[in-house]
Amino acid sequence: MMANDFFESIDKQSQDWLNSLRVHECRELEHWLKERIKYLDSLPFIKKKIEDLELSFRAYNALRSTKLHTVEDIIHFGIANISLIRNIGSKTVIEIKEAIAH
């Protein structure tokens, strides 16, 4: 997900909060985000391929057709957005979340 897509998808209240930030607060937020990204990138499971998640064929094919090939791809896509993928229902969303959590 590109940064512009992310900021366009946030709600009005969050946009107002972001717009109210001062320069030093933006720098602190940027630093925090960079540190968080470094931490996430250091976790071995983030690079895990979806083939290794022991998903059902339905879940695997839906993720693959959306060009989500790793746990990192799924996280960048947004866990909340998984339910928007064609052929994925609530049970499959739960399956994917549980597979990522293990």
Sequence and secondary structure as in RCSB ss.txt:
>XXXX:A:sequence
MMANDFFESIDKQSQDWLNSLRVHECRELEHWLKERIKYLDSLPFIKKKIEDLELSFRAYNALRSTKLHTVEDII
HFGIANISLIRNIGSKTVIEIKEAIAH
>XXXX:A:secstr
  HHHHHHHS HHHHHHHHH  HHHHHHHHHHHHHHHHHHHHSGGGG BGGGG   HHHHHHHHHTT  BHHHHH
HH GGGGGGSTT  HHHHHHHHHHHH 
